[in-house]
Amino acid sequence: MSKKVDFEKILNDESLSKSEKIRRLYVGGLSVSEISKLSGFRYQMCYNIIDDYCVKNGIEKKASKKGESKSDVIVKLFKEGKSVKEIAYMTDSWPNYVYRVLKKKGLY
């Protein structure tokens, strides 16, 4: 299946719902982050739609292309002595998310 996907065509297709656009972009090879940036849709919305799609269809989600996850970066910054507010700013996250990650890791 070496069919090249036209991402712009998918995004500009008025007959598709946001969810369908996100699913087609994901199947076309884009990551959640790439879909969010390209489409302008919120990351969490894209993630939830893709997660639901993968669960319903028995598809294993693609692994992130990056080495470190956002939660790994948050833990590393916290161990370096950064405050929650600083970490939230540096990782483009909400402070509540930073607290939740740190609490889950047993650091807060």
HELIX and SHEET records of a PDB file:
HELIX    1   1 PHE A    7  ASN A   12  1                                   6    
HELIX    2   2 LYS A   18  VAL A   27  1                                  10    
HELIX    3   3 VAL A   32  SER A   39  1                                   8    
HELIX    4   4 TYR A   43  ASN A   57  1                                  15    
HELIX    5   5 LYS A   70  LYS A   79  1                                  10    
HELIX    6   6 VAL A   84  THR A   91  1                                   8    
HELIX    7   7 PRO A   95  LYS A  104  1                                  10    
END                                                                             
